[in-house]
Amino acid sequence: MNGATRPESFFVGWDVGGWNCDKNKDSRDALVILDSALRIVGEPWRGNLRVSIAEAATTADWLQTLFFLCAASPPDHPFRVTTAIDTPLGFSREFVGLVTDRKWIEPPASSDTNPYLFRETERRLFQRGWKPLSAIKDMIGSQATKGMHVLAKFAPVIESCGVWTDGGTWHAVETYPTACRDSEKVKSLLSGRQVLKDADRQDAMICALIAHLFASDRKTLEPPDDNVSHGEGWIWVPRQSTPSTAQRASR
């Protein structure tokens, strides 16, 4: 790099609440920012990002807002941010084809293999024993459209399947904390850390750690196959992550 200093890296976890989650005391937006040493920057934040999303005009505005909300000052030098987001960031191509072009398929009898309800990435997680939610049938459409809106506004470029960017300082991916927290890799990164005060912030912490793994050690995460639709996106979780016997019993 001819002696040039590489931009500082930050990793943001965003657990997404609905558009009007300020009316829902049990589930709201939460943010955690980690620096390159995986130290928490400022304070983990919980609330509703709706107004902040509307007021930010550019990607730079948006990233500055994330730091301000977490009671931190954004760096005054070049920096890069990778964000892992806990909400569906796409809909299946079968569902999109149905609602836009009236293209239909004959869906299978089982819910977890129905392409109208679940994307390829979610159907793969079902095969591994997880039970991800559907943006269509599980009342998380508000969260999904909120996350997708942020990408459309601030990171409209699909760099590759499951990776969005503004073409510069910000990259965003989707993750699923439930399928991450018990992996050996994530447990080692969580070791010694204080559990945050609520489930939303704790999920945001796990998202931030996945953002770190995506940016610095992507081979530890399960990648999409070449045939996965870029429009559907991909849920990045640790390789070989499967539910424990206790988790299976609790579902």
C-alpha positions in Angstrom: 0.0 0.0 0.0 3.1 2.2 -0.5 3.2 3.1 3.2 -0.4 4.2 3.4 -2.2 3.5 6.7 -5.1 1.1 6.4 -8.4 2.5 7.6 -9.4 1.5 11.1 -12.0 -1.2 11.3 -15.1 -1.3 13.4 -17.7 -4.0 13.7 -21.4 -3.2 14.4 -24.1 -5.6 15.5 -27.7 -4.5 14.8 -30.6 -6.5 16.3 -33.5 -5.1 14.4 -36.8 -4.0 16.0 -40.0 -3.2 14.0 -40.7 0.2 12.5 -42.7 1.2 15.6 -40.8 -0.9 18.2 -40.8 2.1 20.6 -44.3 0.7 21.4 -42.9 -2.8 22.1 -41.0 -2.9 25.4 -39.9 -6.5 24.8 -38.2 -6.1 21.4 -36.4 -3.0 20.1 -33.5 -2.1 17.9 -30.1 -2.7 19.6 -26.6 -1.7 18.6 -23.2 -2.8 19.7 -20.0 -1.4 18.2 -16.6 -3.2 18.6 -13.2 -1.8 17.6 -10.5 -3.7 15.9 -9.4 -5.2 19.3 -13.1 -6.3 19.9 -13.5 -3.7 22.7 -17.0 -2.2 23.1 -17.0 1.4 21.7 -19.1 3.7 23.9 -22.1 1.9 25.3 -24.5 -0.7 23.8 -27.7 1.1 22.8 -31.3 0.1 22.7 -34.3 2.0 21.3 -35.9 2.7 17.9 -33.8 3.7 14.9 -36.7 4.8 12.8 -36.1 8.6 13.2 -32.4 8.2 12.8 -32.8 6.3 9.6 -35.1 9.0 8.2 -32.8 11.8 9.2 -29.6 10.4 7.8 -29.1 11.6 4.2 -25.9 9.7 3.4 -24.0 6.6 4.4 -21.5 8.8 6.3 -24.4 10.4 8.2 -25.8 6.9 9.0 -22.4 5.6 10.3 -21.9 8.7 12.4 -25.3 8.3 13.9 -24.5 4.8 15.0 -21.5 6.1 16.9 -23.5 9.0 18.5 -26.3 6.7 19.6 -23.7 4.5 21.3 -22.3 7.6 23.2 -19.1 7.6 21.1 -17.5 10.0 18.7 -16.9 8.8 15.2 -13.2 8.7 14.2 -11.8 11.8 12.7 -9.7 9.6 10.3 -10.6 7.1 7.6 -12.4 4.0 8.9 -14.4 1.1 7.7 -17.5 -0.5 9.2 -18.8 -4.1 8.8 -22.3 -4.6 10.2 -24.1 -7.9 10.8 -27.8 -7.5 11.0 -30.3 -9.8 12.6 -33.3 -9.7 10.3 -34.2 -11.1 6.9 -32.6 -8.9 4.3 -34.4 -10.4 1.3 -37.4 -12.4 0.1 -37.3 -15.7 -1.8 -37.2 -15.4 -5.6 -40.4 -17.6 -5.7 -42.2 -15.1 -3.4 -40.9 -12.1 -5.4 -42.0 -13.8 -8.6 -45.4 -14.4 -7.2 -46.1 -10.9 -6.1 -44.5 -9.1 -9.0 -45.2 -11.3 -12.0 -47.8 -13.7 -10.9 -45.3 -16.5 -11.4 -46.4 -19.5 -9.3 -45.1 -22.8 -8.2 -46.7 -25.8 -6.6 -45.5 -25.5 -3.0 -44.6 -28.6 -1.0 -46.7 -29.7 1.9 -44.2 -28.9 4.6 -43.8 -25.3 5.8 -40.0 -25.4 6.2 -39.5 -26.4 2.6 -42.0 -23.9 1.1 -40.1 -21.5 -1.1 -42.9 -18.9 -0.8 -42.2 -18.8 3.0 -38.5 -19.4 3.3 -35.4 -18.4 1.3 -32.8 -21.0 0.3 -30.6 -19.9 3.2 -33.4 -20.5 5.7 -34.2 -23.9 4.2 -30.5 -24.9 4.6 -30.7 -23.9 8.3 -33.8 -26.1 8.7 -31.8 -29.0 7.2 -29.1 -28.4 9.9 -31.7 -28.5 12.7 -32.5 -24.8 13.2 -35.9 -23.2 13.0 -35.4 -19.7 11.5 -38.4 -17.3 11.3 -40.1 -16.4 8.1 -40.5 -12.8 7.0 -43.8 -13.9 5.4 -45.5 -15.9 8.1 -43.9 -15.1 11.5 -44.7 -11.4 12.0 -41.2 -10.1 11.3 -42.0 -8.4 8.0 -41.7 -5.0 9.8 -38.1 -5.8 10.9 -37.3 -7.2 7.5 -38.5 -4.1 5.5 -36.7 -1.9 8.0 -33.4 -3.7 7.4 -33.9 -3.8 3.7 -34.8 -0.1 3.6 -31.5 0.8 5.3 -29.6 -1.3 2.7 -31.4 0.3 -0.2 -30.7 3.8 1.2 -27.2 3.4 2.4 -25.7 0.2 0.9 -27.4 -0.3 -2.4 -24.6 -2.4 -4.1 -24.7 -6.1 -3.9 -21.0 -7.0 -3.9 -21.7 -10.7 -3.8 -24.4 -13.0 -2.5 -25.3 -11.9 1.0 -22.9 -8.9 1.0 -24.2 -5.3 0.6 -22.0 -2.2 0.4 -22.0 1.5 -0.3 -19.0 0.9 -2.5 -16.7 2.4 0.0 -16.6 2.4 3.8 -19.6 0.2 4.8 -20.3 -3.5 4.3 -23.4 -5.2 5.7 -24.4 -8.9 6.0 -27.2 -10.8 7.7 -26.8 -13.2 10.6 -28.9 -15.2 13.0 -27.7 -15.1 16.6 -29.5 -18.2 17.7 -27.5 -20.3 15.4 -24.2 -18.5 16.4 -24.1 -18.2 20.1 -23.3 -21.9 20.8 -20.6 -22.3 18.2 -17.1 -22.9 19.7 -15.8 -19.9 17.8 -18.4 -17.5 19.1 -18.2 -18.9 22.6 -14.5 -18.3 22.6 -15.0 -14.7 21.6 -17.7 -14.2 24.2 -15.6 -15.8 27.0 -14.9 -13.3 29.8 -17.3 -10.8 28.5 -20.1 -9.5 30.7 -23.6 -10.5 29.6 -25.4 -7.4 28.5 -28.5 -6.1 30.3 -31.2 -7.5 27.9 -31.6 -10.0 25.1 -31.7 -7.4 22.3 -28.3 -5.9 23.3 -26.8 -9.4 23.8 -28.0 -10.5 20.3 -26.4 -7.3 18.9 -23.1 -8.3 20.6 -23.2 -11.6 18.8 -24.0 -9.9 15.6 -21.0 -7.6 16.1 -18.8 -10.7 16.6 -20.1 -12.2 13.4 -19.3 -8.9 11.6 -15.7 -9.3 12.9 -15.5 -12.9 11.7 -16.9 -12.0 8.4 -14.4 -9.2 7.9 -11.3 -10.9 9.3 -11.8 -14.7 9.2 -14.6 -15.4 6.7 -13.6 -19.0 6.2 -15.1 -19.8 9.6 -18.6 -18.9 8.3 -20.8 -21.0 6.0 -20.8 -19.4 2.6 -23.6 -19.5 0.0 -23.4 -21.8 -3.0 -23.1 -20.2 -6.5 -26.7 -21.0 -7.3 -28.2 -19.0 -4.4 -30.0 -16.0 -5.7 -28.2 -12.7 -4.9 -31.5 -11.0 -4.4 -32.4 -13.5 -1.6 -29.3 -12.8 0.4 -27.6 -15.2 2.8 -27.5 -15.8 6.6 -23.9 -15.9 7.7 -23.4 -18.4 10.6 -20.4 -20.4 11.8 -19.7 -23.6 9.9 -21.0 -26.8 11.4 -23.3 -24.9 13.8 -26.1 -27.2 14.9 -28.6 -27.0 17.8 -27.8 -28.9 21.0 -30.1 -31.6 22.2 -31.5 -29.2 24.8 -32.2 -26.6 22.1 -34.0 -29.1 19.9 -36.1 -30.2 22.8 -37.1 -26.6 23.6 -38.5 -25.9 20.1 
